[in-house]
Amino acid sequence: MTRSFILRALLSVAVVAILAARVAGYAAETSQNSAAAPASQSELSEYDMIQEAAAAIRARWDKKPDVGIVLGSGLGALAERIDADVVIPYEEIPHFARSTVESHAGKLILGTLEGKRVVAMQGRFHYYEGFTPKQITFPIRVMKALGVETLIVSNACGGLNPQYKPGDVMFIEDHINLLGMNPLIGPNDERLGPRFPDMLEPYSHELIEKARKVALEKGIHTHTGVYVAVAGPNFETRAEYRFLRGIGADVVGMSTVPEVIVAVHSGMKVLGISIITDMGLPDSLEPTSHEVIVANANKAEAKMTAIVAGFLKAL
C-alpha cells in the first residue's frame, strides 16, 4: 500500500466526517427552530381561520353588515356606488387568497348602499386559478361570521338559451355543478353548518320576486333561468355548448356555484344575478375572449347596478 493511497483514504474519511457533522448540526438547528416556531396556518382549523379574518375586519369596521355582495368579471364598478367606510385589500386580511384575474380588483369594501350596511367583494376567486374549494369560499364564511344573512352574487356568463342575447340580465333560479368539486367535501364542522344541507331552494324565491319587481318598475327586461358552472379557464367547444344546453342550462360560467353552496350551508338567503356577455350557440358560434366579455359586462352593468340598488332599497 503506497503512501499516496493512504493519504487519499485519510482525506476521504476526514471529508465524510466533516459533512456528517454539518448535516447533524443543521438537523439540530432545524429541529430547534421548528420547536420555537408558532403554529402554522395548516395547524389552524377552518373555523379558527374564519374567526381570525373576521376579527381583523372588525378591528377596522365595527358595524354589522346587512348584506354581502360578490362582484364578478366586469361588474366591479358597482363598488363605486357604495359609500365606503373602509376598503381593505385582500392581502391585508388573514387567510384571504389573492385574486389573479386582471379584471378583479381584490378589495373588500365595507360601507353603505341604499341605506343598507354592506360588505362587498370587488373580485372573487376561481377554481381555474388553482385555488382550493375552501379558499374560493372562505370570504363567504367570513361574511357569515361578520353577521351577513343575505348574499347577492353576480357574474358574467355565456348564454345558451337562444332567446337570450348579450347584455341581458338573468336571475338564477337553480344551478348545475360541473366543476368537479364541492367545497363541503371533507370533515364537517357543525359550527359552520349541517353535514347534509338541503339544496331545494339555493336561490331564494322570495328575493328573486323582489328583484324581478324592481326590474319591472325600472323597465329592465330580465330572464329567470339555470346557471351551469364549469371549471374553465378555456371557453367551451361546440359539443360542450350543445351538451350543456341539453341538460337544462340557460347560461354557463366559471364561478358562483361554490359560493352559493357554502352560503346555503351557512344558512344565508341568496340572490344570484347573471349578465349575459356572449352567446354559446353551437350552430352560430363566434370567437370570444375575456376582454370581449369584460367589455360587454361593462356595457350592461348599469342594468345590474339599478336592480341591485333598487333591491337593497326594497329590503
N, C-alpha and C positions, 0 to 999 in steps of 0.2 A: 504494500500500500504506500503510494507516494505521498510526500509532504503536501503537494498542491491539492490532492484529493481530500486529505484530512482537513485542510483549511477550508475548502469549499463546503464540506459537510458541516463543520462547526459554524460557518457563516449562515448556512441554511437553517440550522437549528435556532440560531440567535434571531433570525428574521421571523421565524414562525412564533417564537416566544414573545417577541415584541408585538406582533399583530394580535396574538391571543390576548395579551394584556390590554391592548387598546379596545378590543371588542368587549372584553369583560367590563372595562371602565365605562364604555358607552352604554352598555346594558344597565349597569348600576345607576348611572346618571338619569337615563330614560325612566327607569322604574321609580326613582326618587321624584322626578318631575311629575310623573303621572299621578303619584300618590298625593302630591300637593295641589294638583290642578282642580279647578271647580268642576261641578257636574256639567257634562256636555249636553247640547240640545237633544241628542239621541236618548239621553237618560231621563229627560222630562216627558211626562205623559202629554197627550194632545190637550187634555183639559188644562193642565198647568200652563202650557204654551199659550192657549187661548186667554187665560186669566192674566198672564204677563203682558200680552199685547193690549188687552182691554185696559189694564191699569196704566200702561204708558199713554194711551189715548186720553183716558180720564184725567191724567195729570195736566193735560193741555186743554181739555174741554170737558167741563164737569156737568154738562147737561145730558138729559136722557132723550135720545132721538126717537121720533115717532115712526119714521120711515127710512128704510135703507134703499139705495139706488145703485144698480150696476150699469155703467155706461159702456156700450160696445164700440166696435170699429166705426170711426167717423161720427160718433154721437157724443163725443166728449164736450162739445161746446155748450151743451145744456148746463154744464157746471158753471158757466158764466152767469146764469140766471140766479144762482144761489148766492144769498147774502152771507158770505163765508165769515165765520168767526176764526177758524183755524184751517190751514191747509198743511197736511203732513205728507211729505214724500214717503213712499213705501219703505225706502231703506232706513228710515228713522223709526220704524215700528218693529219691535221684536218679532222674529219668526215669519215676517211677511216675505214673500218671494219678490223678485224684481222682474217686471214685465220686459220682454224683449221685442215686442211688436212696436214698430215705429209710430203708429197712429194711436198708441195707448200711452197717456202721459205718466201714469204710475204715481198718482196722488190720491190721498184720502181727503175729501172736503167735508167739513163739519160746519153747519150753519142753518139758515132758514130759507125755505122756499114756499111761497104762497101760505105763509103763516104756520107751516109745519117744520119742526126741527128734523133735519135730515143728515144722514151720513152717506156720502156718495163716493163710489169708486170711479175715478177717472182713469179707466184702463183696467182690464181684467187679465187673468192668467188662462192659458190654453194647454191642453194635453199635448199638442204638437210642438210646444216649446220645450218639452222634456220634463215638465213638472209632474209630480205625483198627484193622484186624485185628491189627497188630503191637502197638499199645497194649493191646489186650484181653489178649493172650497174653504180654506182657512179663514179668509176675510168674512165669509158668511157666518161662520161660527163666532167670530169676534163681534160682528154686528148684533147677533143674538145676545151675547154677553153684555153688550152695551145697553140692551133694552129694546131693540128693534122687534116689532111684531108683524110689520107689513113690509114686504120686499118687492121692489119693482126691478125687473131685469129687462134689458133691451139688447138688441143685436141687429147686425146687418146680415142678410141672408139671401140665398138664391131661390127664385121662385120655381116651383114645379107645377103648380096649378095653372093651366093655360088661361084661366080667367083673370089672373093677376098680371101686373106689369111693373116695371121698375118705378120706384117712387111711392108705391102703395104701402099702406100700413096694415099689419095683421096682428090681431090679438091671439096669443097662443092659448088654445083650449086643452091641448094634450101634446105629449111628445113621444118620440120613439128613440130609444138609446141604442145607437150602433157604434158607440165609442170603443167598445171592447173593454170597458172598465166601469166600476161603480165605486164612488167614494166611501160607501158604507161597508165595503169588504174588510174583514179583519175583526178583531175583538171589539165588542160594542160597549161603550161607556154609557150607562143608563142616565148619567147626569147630563148627557148631551141629547139623548133621545132614545126611543124604543128600538129593540133588536130588529123588529119587522114592521117598519112604518107602512101604513096604507097609502096607496097612490091612486085611489079612486078619483080624487079631485086635486091634482097637483097645482093647478091654476084655479084660483078662487072664482067660481061663477058669479058671486056677488060683486067682486072687484071688476070683472070683465064687463058686467052690466053697467056699473058706474062709469067706467071708462068709455064704453060704447055710447052712453047717453051724452057724455061730454063731447065726443067726436061729432055726434049728430047735431048737437047745438051749435057747434062751430063750423058745420058744413064740410066736415072732413070724411070722405068715403073710406071705410075700413072693411077688412075681412076678418073672419074668425076661422082658425084652422090648426093643423097639426105640424109641429116642428120636428124634424129628424136631425139628430146630432151625429156627425161622423168625425173621425179623428183628424183628417187633413194631414199635412197642410196643402197638398195638391187639391185642385178643383176636380170635380167628378168627370168620369168618362160618360159617353152617350149611354152605354149599357147601364151604368150605375144610376144615372138620372132616371132612366126608364124603370129600373127596379125600384127605386125609392118612391116614385110616384105610384107604382103598382101596389106597394104595401100600405098606401094610405097617407103619405106625407104631402103636405102642401108647399112647404119650404124646407130648405136644407141649410145647415150651418155647422160650425165647429166649436160651439160653446154652449152656455146656458143650462143644459141638462144637469151636469154635475152640481151646479149651484142650487138649482131648484130641488134636486133630490135631498141635499143637505138642509135646505130651508124647510122642506116638509118634515124631515126627520127632527128638526129643531122646534117644530110647531108654529112656523110662520105662515101667514097668508101671502100668496104670490100673485102678482100681475106680470104677465110676460108680453112684451111688445116687440114685433119684428118690423124692420124696414126692408122691403124687397129692393135689392140693388141691381140684380141681373136675373136673367131667365135661363133656367136649365131645361129647355125643351129639346129633347134629343133629335127631333127631325128638323129643327131650325137653329141648331146650336151655333153660337158665335164665340170667338176667343174673348177671354176676360182676364183681369188682373186685379191684384189687391188695390192698386191705385185707382182703377175704374170703380171698384166697389166703394172705396172711401169717398170718391168724388160724388157718386150717386147718393150715398148716405148723407153727405153734407147738404145736397140739394133738397132732400126730403126731411131734413132734421127739423125744420120749422113746424111741420105737422106733428111730429112726435113730441116736440117741446110744448106745443099748445095743448096737446092731450094730457101730458103728464102734469103740467101746471094746473089745468082745469080739474084733473082728477084729485090732486092734492088739496085743492081748494074745497072740493066737494066732500072730502073725507070727514 
